[in-house]
């Protein structure tokens, strides 16, 4: 279980989630990335990061 850094909603995350996994907050729709797995920490994917991935 983790919390959305945007809206603090509780997000159920699988026990075997890997760093770098991407998911969406079911409450606010923010695009999130797993940045740590023990404990699970999420970070918002910025628009700049999305543009970098498009290249």
Secondary structure per residue as TSV (DSSP state, phi and psi in degrees):
chain	resnum	aa	ss	phi	psi
A	1	X	-	360.0	141.5
A	2	X	E	-143.0	173.7
A	3	X	E	-119.1	141.3
A	4	X	-	-68.1	128.3
A	5	X	T	-70.7	-14.1
A	6	X	T	-85.9	-51.3
A	7	X	T	-119.8	-0.8
A	8	X	-	67.6	13.9
A	9	X	-	-65.7	146.7
A	10	X	E	-78.1	129.4
A	11	X	E	-120.3	124.7
A	12	X	-	-76.2	124.5
A	13	X	-	-123.3	135.7
A	14	X	-	-61.6	148.2
A	15	X	T	-61.1	-30.4
A	16	X	T	-99.3	22.4
A	17	X	-	-62.7	145.4
A	18	X	-	-108.2	152.0
A	19	X	T	-58.8	140.7
A	20	X	T	94.2	-11.4
A	21	X	-	-64.3	144.0
A	22	X	E	-113.4	142.5
A	23	X	E	-153.5	168.7
A	24	X	E	-112.4	143.4
A	25	X	-	-72.5	127.4
A	26	X	T	-70.5	-19.1
A	27	X	T	-89.2	-52.4
A	28	X	T	-106.6	-10.3
A	29	X	-	81.6	5.8
A	30	X	-	-61.9	141.3
A	31	X	E	-85.6	124.9
A	32	X	E	-121.8	155.1
A	33	X	E	-128.3	139.5
A	34	X	E	-75.8	118.8
A	35	X	E	-106.5	-11.1
A	36	X	E	-155.3	145.3
A	37	X	E	-109.5	-11.1
A	38	X	T	-143.9	89.0
A	39	X	T	-79.0	164.9
A	40	X	E	-67.5	126.1
A	41	X	E	-127.5	139.6
A	42	X	E	-116.1	150.3
A	43	X	E	-134.9	148.2
A	44	X	E	-74.5	135.2
A	45	X	-	-82.9	117.2
A	46	X	-	-76.5	161.9
A	47	X	H	-60.6	-35.2
A	48	X	H	-63.4	-42.3
A	49	X	H	-64.8	-37.5
A	50	X	H	-63.8	-39.9
A	51	X	H	-65.3	-40.3
A	52	X	H	-60.8	-38.9
A	53	X	H	-70.4	-25.9
A	54	X	H	-70.2	-21.0
A	55	X	-	-78.3	360.0
